[in-house]
């Protein structure tokens, strides 16, 4: 099911969507990413509540700062593996650790 919308967006956004070759597909992908992020955040808040923790704006800011600092310390290869998902990241770490152990031997 889909609906047709007429929207007004900033010039920069409109230009990027048009440059994609398929503005509808571009906006749909962006919207789905936003919904996914909101669902991920809501799940995190529920899991925290289940553990007796309360999510606060200050806590979110602090967590974001810690996460950004950790991301800055990652190599491009590590970051790419992490973005592919949990199992590819675990595989990457295992291969990296095996290579380090072989070098140490």
C-alpha positions in Angstrom: 0.0 0.0 0.0 1.3 3.4 -0.8 0.1 7.0 -0.9 1.0 9.9 -3.1 2.2 13.0 -1.2 3.1 16.5 -2.2 5.7 17.9 0.1 7.9 21.0 0.4 11.5 20.4 1.3 14.7 22.6 1.4 16.4 23.1 -2.0 19.4 21.0 -0.9 17.2 18.0 0.0 15.2 18.3 -3.3 18.4 18.5 -5.3 19.8 15.4 -3.7 16.6 13.5 -4.1 16.3 14.4 -7.8 20.0 13.6 -8.4 19.3 10.0 -7.2 17.3 9.4 -10.4 14.2 8.3 -8.4 13.1 10.8 -5.8 10.2 8.7 -4.6 12.6 5.7 -3.9 15.1 8.1 -2.3 12.5 9.6 0.1 11.0 6.1 0.8 14.4 4.8 1.8 15.1 7.8 4.0 11.7 7.5 5.7 12.2 3.7 6.3 15.7 4.4 7.9 14.1 7.0 10.2 11.3 4.6 11.2 13.9 1.8 11.8 15.9 4.2 14.0 12.8 5.2 16.0 11.9 1.5 16.5 15.5 0.7 17.6 15.4 3.6 20.1 12.1 2.5 21.5 13.3 -1.0 21.9 16.4 0.2 23.7 14.2 2.3 26.1 12.0 -0.8 26.8 15.0 -3.0 27.5 16.4 -0.4 29.8 13.1 -0.1 31.6 13.1 -3.9 32.0 16.4 -3.7 33.7 15.1 -1.0 36.1 16.9 1.9 34.3 15.3 5.1 33.1 16.3 6.7 29.8 16.9 10.5 30.2 18.0 13.2 27.8 21.2 13.7 29.7 22.0 10.0 29.7 21.4 9.9 25.9 23.7 12.9 25.4 26.4 11.2 27.5 26.0 7.9 25.8 26.2 9.6 22.4 29.5 11.3 23.4 30.9 8.0 24.6 29.8 6.3 21.3 31.3 9.1 19.1 34.6 8.9 21.0 34.7 5.1 20.5 33.8 5.4 16.8 36.7 7.9 16.3 39.1 5.3 17.7 38.0 2.6 15.2 39.9 1.9 12.0 37.9 2.2 8.8 38.0 -1.6 8.5 36.6 -2.1 11.9 33.9 0.5 11.4 32.9 -1.2 8.1 32.7 -4.6 9.7 30.6 -3.2 12.5 28.2 -1.6 10.1 27.6 -4.9 8.3 26.0 -6.4 11.4 26.7 -8.3 14.6 27.9 -11.6 13.0 30.2 -10.0 10.4 31.7 -7.9 13.2 32.3 -11.0 15.3 33.9 -12.7 12.3 36.1 -9.7 11.7 37.2 -9.6 15.3 37.9 -13.4 15.3 40.0 -13.1 12.1 41.9 -10.1 13.5 42.6 -11.9 16.8 43.8 -15.0 15.0 46.1 -13.0 12.8 47.5 -11.2 15.9 48.1 -14.6 17.6 49.8 -16.0 14.5 52.1 -12.9 14.4 52.9 -13.3 18.1 53.9 -16.9 17.6 
